[in-house]
Amino acid sequence: MCFLMLGDRLGVPNFLFFIAAGLTVGPVGLGLVHHDVFGDSLAIVVGLGVAVIIFHSGSGITRETVRRAPNATARLATIGVLVTFLGAAAVTYFVMDLPPGIALLIGALLVATGTTVIEPLLAAVAVDERLSYTLEIEATVTEVTAGILSIAVFKAVTVGEPDHARLVFLFGWVLVVGVVVGAVGGAIAWVLLTKPRHAARRAPKHAAQFYLATAVTTFAVAESIEQEAGVAAVATAGILLGNADLPYQEHISEFKSEFTTFIIAFVFVVLSSFVEPESLSTIGVEGLVVGLVVILVVRPLAVFLSTARSSLTIEEKLFLSAASPRGIIPAGVATLLALSIQDSTPDTAATITGTVLLVIIVSAVIEGLFADRIADRFDLTVDTSVVVGGGRMGLSLADQYIKRGDRTVIVETDRDTLERARSAGFTAYHGDGADESVLRDAHVEDATRVVAATHDDETNREIAALVRSAFDVDTVLVRLNRRENEAMFADLDVELLTGSQIELWAVDHLTNESAPDWLVALTRTGGVGSVSVDLDTDWTVSELDQSLPDHSFLVSLTRDGETRIPDGGERVEDGDRLTLLGRSEAVEDGIARLGAMGDESVDAPSSEDQVD
């Protein structure tokens, strides 16, 4: 926990502290821990740990993230992987003078970047969502690919000189077995998770535990059918469940995150315990050279070759080249493979783990220090907006910030509302927005603006006061629910958003600009309001518009969650939400007229907002 907090405060991936701890207590440092003390069960524990991590990574490959990523992402996760594999193997072979098989194995291990290192990096460097999704998908796919590829290479080279035909066959066979077992395991887990038989009070806890048990069981079954097929199996099961509409997603995510963090810490400490002082002194300089060449030559080569005909700019390609730290999968799989050959070839085991460990450290330190500088230098950073309150109004505002190119985060206390926000594609954190630790988790310290958008003015004032006192944020906006409460914000340097302004921003995407000045000015001198109608007779949009008072206009229609400018001849249906724009008194009169046909709701929080 101390390492997690320290890493968050310093903006450094926390696994660097895990490695430092492992080296300190291992043979290189105090000599308190050696891998021998774990006994024969260590391979099983590490294998299951790697399985859970890959399962977790697979669940991150969702339809939404794939849809939002540039087309070049697929080539980066395929062509880029091949270039990295062969390039890293060649560098290792020539620099360290290793046998071809071991060089290929190290090259396969170094294919993976990893979500455990990319996520902290992106949290510290706010870039366009195209680049974020590209790095996240690449990290997830390469973790899975590296796990399968390195095991296939290991199986091929342990029987003698590497045979390319045998390597391809083994890779394909392991992949097929793993995919089939993973698909079956994921389908069974989906059926059991969506048809619970638990007591309601314990269902969330049981669902989270069963979710992870699925990873362990799927891995074990696949391994019993074909050794080393477990990695492909848990990756497949993870992808399937990550795209399924599962209950208790918030509980599953929290439990999975905590458990994965523990495994990461354990694996890095174990990996460090393999490094002997003699092997470190031998590998030292050569390992550093390998790390530098992989980072400064192989990675840029892989990026530029795989994105040659893409829409990415030179600056974006340079940033992608500088954002590829290695993470837990190279460490975990290297540890697993080292365990299997430790008794027969201890020097080779030490070479594999030592080289991978050095490349991980070099890549994390160098890229962690310079990725943000490169993003700033090429003007790739974007504003970050944090919206506290995930009700209808909060989501409307968040959607506008995203359309404007901001990195947007939502903070919400209600779990159902939180799930709706995440299902809509928003990045959302659970917690009280008036709690400083929750805001830090949402990276408010990096935000350009914070919006307090709950339905309660007292809560909004508390949030705004906390942000102003504890964080250096340029702009703080506050949703004002009741005009009579305006005085309570007089002592705070905040901008108040009235109900009219928020309603208008909610339909802002119907214009060519984002939050145009004339619209914002109009809300201060005029009015905007909305009403849900329940009609006794058929009305067209044109007929309703003509029935409105002078100086008021029907500007949008919302139906089934979709807001648009309606055609004059379109029929208005029961439950449609109509938005009026114009002079304040004319809008009020128009709302009253339409409200007589339905449930008037101008300038008041809707039922959806009551769960903020």
Secondary structure as UniProt FT lines:
FT   HELIX           2..10
FT   HELIX           15..25
FT   TURN            27..30
FT   HELIX           35..41
FT   HELIX           42..58
FT   TURN            59..60
FT   HELIX           63..68
FT   HELIX           72..76
FT   TURN            77..78
FT   HELIX           79..96
FT   HELIX           100..109
FT   TURN            110..111
FT   HELIX           115..124
FT   HELIX           129..157
FT   TURN            158..159
FT   HELIX           164..194
FT   TURN            200..202
FT   HELIX           203..225
FT   TURN            227..228
FT   HELIX           230..242
FT   TURN            247..248
FT   HELIX           249..273
FT   HELIX           277..293
FT   HELIX           294..298
FT   HELIX           299..306
FT   TURN            307..309
FT   HELIX           314..321
FT   HELIX           328..341
FT   TURN            342..344
FT   HELIX           346..377
FT   TURN            378..379
FT   STRAND          384..388
FT   HELIX           392..403
FT   TURN            404..405
FT   STRAND          407..412
FT   HELIX           415..423
FT   TURN            424..425
FT   STRAND          427..430
FT   TURN            433..434
FT   HELIX           436..441
FT   TURN            442..443
FT   HELIX           444..446
FT   STRAND          449..452
FT   HELIX           457..470
FT   STRAND          475..479
FT   HELIX           483..489
FT   TURN            490..491
FT   STRAND          495..497
FT   HELIX           499..506
FT   HELIX           508..510
FT   HELIX           517..525
FT   STRAND          527..532
FT   STRAND          539..540
FT   HELIX           541..546
FT   TURN            550..551
FT   STRAND          552..559
FT   TURN            560..561
FT   STRAND          562..564
FT   TURN            568..569
FT   STRAND          571..572
FT   TURN            574..575
FT   STRAND          577..582
FT   HELIX           584..595
FT   TURN            596..597
FT   STRAND          599..600
FT   TURN            602..603
FT   HELIX           607..611
//
